Amino acid sequence: MNRFFYKLKTIFSSITVDSAGPNHLLAKLSLEKLASLVEGLMLRSLAAMNTVLKDSEG
């Protein structure tokens, strides 16, 4: 989870607020980039889900 948030922090580190208000980041995100950002989180979630399903069977 920490690696996921580190990647998000790296991406959003250029978002700032000045006297006019927040400066928004507008960027396109490819499917490949999104997949690379959430891959670890999804793998850990799937592993946890499989554990829960196995526990519920027996």
C-alpha positions in Angstrom: 0.0 0.0 0.0 2.8 2.4 0.8 4.3 2.0 -2.7 0.9 2.8 -4.2 0.6 6.0 -2.2 4.2 6.9 -2.9 3.4 6.7 -6.6 0.3 8.8 -6.2 2.2 11.4 -4.1 4.9 11.6 -6.8 2.2 12.2 -9.5 0.3 14.8 -7.5 3.3 16.5 -5.8 3.0 19.4 -8.3 -0.5 20.3 -7.2 -0.3 23.5 -5.2 -2.5 26.2 -3.7 -1.8 29.9 -4.1 -3.8 33.1 -3.4 -6.1 32.4 -6.3 -7.0 29.0 -5.0 -6.0 25.4 -5.9 -4.0 24.7 -9.0 -5.5 21.6 -10.5 -3.5 18.9 -12.3 -4.9 18.1 -15.7 -3.3 15.0 -17.3 -4.3 12.1 -19.3 -3.6 8.7 -17.8 -3.3 5.7 -20.1 -4.7 2.4 -19.2 -1.2 1.0 -18.9 -0.1 3.7 -16.5 -3.2 3.2 -14.4 -2.6 -0.5 -14.3 1.0 0.0 -13.2 -0.1 2.3 -10.4 -2.8 0.0 -8.9 -1.2 -3.4 -9.7 0.2 -4.1 -6.3 -2.9 -3.0 -4.5 -5.0 -5.2 -6.7 -2.8 -8.2 -6.3 -2.9 -7.8 -2.5 -6.7 -7.4 -2.6 -7.1 -10.5 -4.7 -4.9 -12.5 -2.3 -7.0 -11.3 0.7 -10.2 -12.1 -1.2 -9.0 -15.6 -2.0 -8.2 -16.2 1.7 -11.6 -15.0 2.8 -13.3 -17.3 0.2 -11.2 -20.3 1.3 -12.1 -19.6 4.9 -15.8 -19.3 4.2 -15.9 -22.7 2.5 -14.7 -24.8 5.4 
